[in-house]
Amino acid sequence: MKVRSAKSADLAAVEHLLGASDLPIDGVRDNFANFVVAEDDGTIAGAVGLEKYGTFGLLRSAVVSPEYRSGGVGRQLVERLLARAEEAGVDQLYLL
């Protein structure tokens, strides 16, 4: 499992994963530069994004494919996103 920055080519897979999990895709495209994905052998297993507002941020669109749940993928994604948010100067991060 590799956790990495999302590439534009990952957008369709992330939107599909969100839709399959009954999660909204509104705003994903606009913030996709601030997403990280978990990739397993070419398959997007999960994703999470950051919406930045100055020193505040919103953790958004956190999703893990059902077959990868309970294996720590979500934790890896959130840890990577938290590190990126801190590097980007985000002091407070919120999850709705």
SULMO-V409563 format. One record per residue. N is the residue number from 0. PSI is psi in whole degrees, 0 to 359 (* if undefined). NEAR is the number of other C-alpha atoms within 8 Angstrom. Layout:
# SULMO-V409563
{{N PSI NEAR} {N PSI NEAR}}
This chain:
# SULMO-V409563
{{0 129 6} {1 127 6} {2 125 11} {3 169 8} {4 142 8} {5 147 12} {6 157 7} {7 329 7} {8 344 5} {9 348 9} {10 312 11} {11 319 7} {12 321 8} {13 316 11} {14 320 10} {15 316 8} {16 318 12} {17 313 13} {18 319 10} {19 338 7} {20 13 8} {21 37 6} {22 147 8} {23 152 7} {24 0 10} {25 129 5} {26 352 6} {27 310 10} {28 319 8} {29 334 6} {30 12 11} {31 337 11} {32 342 8} {33 30 10} {34 153 13} {35 150 14} {36 156 14} {37 125 14} {38 132 13} {39 107 9} {40 44 5} {41 357 5} {42 132 6} {43 113 12} {44 342 12} {45 169 16} {46 159 15} {47 148 15} {48 165 15} {49 129 13} {50 117 10} {51 135 9} {52 84 6} {53 238 7} {54 7 9} {55 153 11} {56 158 15} {57 120 11} {58 122 13} {59 158 10} {60 41 12} {61 123 10} {62 142 11} {63 133 12} {64 140 10} {65 322 5} {66 351 4} {67 1 9} {68 156 10} {69 19 5} {70 8 5} {71 3 7} {72 313 13} {73 319 11} {74 316 7} {75 317 9} {76 311 15} {77 320 9} {78 317 8} {79 319 10} {80 319 13} {81 318 8} {82 317 8} {83 320 8} {84 317 11} {85 317 9} {86 329 7} {87 4 6} {88 17 8} {89 122 13} {90 329 8} {91 133 7} {92 135 9} {93 151 8} {94 125 6} {95 * 5}}
